[in-house]
Amino acid sequence: MNGQEQKKDKFWLYVGGTMFLIIAGIAMVKQSENEKFAPIKQQLDEENAQMNIRVLDGN
């Protein structure tokens, strides 16, 4: 019976480790995407700032 309890412990350890690796992998991919598209986002922000012109009322 002691052997069965150890298998359950290892099973949940494997599940936890696998979940951690999957989540860490997703986080790394998302960070890579953010770094890859950062120059494009900066360019869009600059264009939006240039286009944000207020029209003053002449009255």
CORURJO-V26368 format. One record per pair of residues at least 24 apart in sequence whose ideal C-beta (glycine too) atoms are under 10 Angstrom apart, sorted by the first residue. I is the first residue (numbers start at 0). J is the second residue. Records with the same first field share a line. If there is no record, write none. Layout:
I: J + J
//
This chain:
none
//
